Amino acid sequence: MKKLLLLLTAACCIASCAEIRTTYIGKAYPTTGTAPELYFDWKDVPSDYETMGSIKATPFGKTLEEAQALIEQIGLEKGADAIVFEGVVSETSAPTYTTTEKIEKNDDGSKTRTATTSQSVFTTNRLLATFIKYKTQTN
């Protein structure tokens, strides 16, 4: 029972830590109320546009699909007409080492010391995108 309670508590802590961190630098316009168009290659973008700014989203405990949905929502709020998704950048942390020692007393009175070292490396994915605003033609 204690193990189940501990497992549930750990799961709740992990779920509450799940987030998507975003960083946006650029301009904002009034929202159009229309979802931005999505592009995944610059050659597909119509030629007459203004670059509003760049955004990066880093999911922690969430998926890249959830990060994409958040970027789309922020693009709508910033008044972007379109979003160009530029790819995923993966960053790997420097290794972290943890050593655990265990000392056991043997039947003959002697002690045995065992040391175990483990290595942890974390990989973080970051989704990059650019918000654009179409230029309106004046006649």
Secondary structure as UniProt FT lines:
FT   HELIX           2..17
FT   STRAND          19..26
FT   STRAND          37..39
FT   HELIX           42..44
FT   STRAND          49..60
FT   HELIX           64..78
FT   STRAND          82..92
FT   STRAND          96..105
FT   TURN            107..108
FT   STRAND          111..120
FT   STRAND          123..134
//
